[in-house]
Amino acid sequence: MKYAGIVDRLAGLGGAKWDVHFRARELAAHGRDIIELTIGEPDVATPQALTDVAVDALRRGRTGYSDGRGEDNLRAALAQRYAQSTATRIEPDRVLCFPGTQTALFAVLMGVAETGDEVLVGDPMYATYEGVIRATGATMVPVPLLPAQGFRIRAEDIAARITPRSRVLLLNTPHNPTGAILSRADLLAIGKLAQEHDLWIIADEVYEELVFDGETFHSPLSIPELADRVVVVSSISKSHAAPGFRSGWAIGPPEFTARLLSLSETMLFGNQPFIADMTAAAVSAQSEVAAGMRARFAARAARLHARLSAEWTLEVHAPKAGMFAMVNVEKTGMNGHAYALDLLENASVAVMPGSAFGARLNHWIRVALTVDDARFEVACDRIVAHARQHARATT
Ligand SMILES: Cc1ncc(COP(=O)(O)O)c(C=O)c1O
């Protein structure tokens, strides 16, 4: 049978990135004591008060069809929340609701990029970005993010790659996998370029509430001159430890949301009202769980740094936000993928190879900071013991 081009464009993007993770699950299923530091699940349950809102709403019959834009109460709550956080005027007509950031990203990119266009994106990048860009038919133009620059995307590196086909700049701040955050100065410089070259700025801010103490988050949505070209996507997956609710949104210019609506309705025909009620409650108050996660993830990143600092083969990059820490393993003589497999087989710790986030991270691994402190300490013990054993074996 014949398949559409999108299937070919997306073929082979998934599997290989996850082979260490799947191997870890296989070993665990056979009884091995594996410490899984691969994927980024929040380390706490969704707050009971929020699940109660969803359950009550279900019981009250909030199970009918919804408005294609999202329920009125949720759009109002999101408009208020973003007006407050960005100190700009944001009305509900700038909000479209989606089942998670991922769907929002897909719909938004489908709405602004197509075959013949170029989408600029920082490299390394979150594992699904290449897929969402390829799905549109557009060409991905990677912009190198350098460890020496704290992995922050720089306007000059973007400028060097702009062509007449450039249409979209996909930003991710705070950044997965590197934990980098863009400063207001970074965003102003990037915004100026976007204005000069008439680019959309799509900003994935799903880690906004996991910014570590002492660091400050900035959104391009807070820059009024960019209001006609910025679209922010986010969700309650991380901020409220609620990834399974699949509840996210896009905030863009009114014309953008009006024009994207038919695409969104074609995909979804609306969201679930009982989830909208829960999400409206979530975004209308301070998250009960975000502060705890921020503190724990920051402490575990610092602990990893401290524990690995004596190992000359391993170099930890300190994240400023998020759920992960990156480790450069180049001095082990292995690339990140070989190292991750070796660590799994010989030390029973599962991490993501950096290559899952782009070839620039071939010699890195990504460590999730989401297991409890005692278990994380055991993981550090195992990583250190593995490093020493490996160093002895190779000298
Ligand atoms: C950068 C980034 N964007 C989007 C997502 C997907 O988020 P959601 O659960 O809201 O679809 C993730 C999930 O890990 C992520 O790390």
The ligand as a Tripos MOL2 file, in Angstrom:
@<TRIPOS>MOLECULE
LIG
   16    16     1     0     0
SMALL
NO_CHARGES

@<TRIPOS>ATOM
      1 C1         11.0940   20.6790   25.9410 C.3       1 LIG1
      2 C2          9.8470   19.8710   26.0300 C.ar      1 LIG1
      3 N1          8.7740   20.2590   25.3090 N.ar      1 LIG1
      4 C3          7.6310   19.5640   25.3450 C.ar      1 LIG1
      5 C4          7.5040   18.4270   26.1170 C.ar      1 LIG1
      6 C5          6.1960   17.7080   26.1190 C.3       1 LIG1
      7 O1          5.3900   18.2400   27.1050 O.3       1 LIG1
      8 P1          3.8390   17.8990   27.2560 P.3       1 LIG1
      9 O2          3.7330   16.8100   28.2650 O.co2     1 LIG1
     10 O3          3.2330   19.1630   27.7510 O.co2     1 LIG1
     11 O4          3.3380   17.4960   25.9090 O.co2     1 LIG1
     12 C6          8.5790   17.9870   26.8950 C.ar      1 LIG1
     13 C7          8.4600   16.7700   27.7170 C.2       1 LIG1
     14 O5          9.3840   16.2540   28.2760 O.2       1 LIG1
     15 C8          9.7880   18.7310   26.8480 C.ar      1 LIG1
     16 O6         10.8610   18.3550   27.5590 O.3       1 LIG1
@<TRIPOS>BOND
     1     1     2 1
     2     2     3 ar
     3     2    15 ar
     4     3     4 ar
     5     4     5 ar
     6     5     6 1
     7     5    12 ar
     8     6     7 1
     9     7     8 1
    10     8     9 2
    11     8    10 1
    12     8    11 1
    13    12    13 1
    14    12    15 ar
    15    13    14 2
    16    15    16 1
@<TRIPOS>SUBSTRUCTURE
     1 LIG1         1 GROUP 0 **** ****
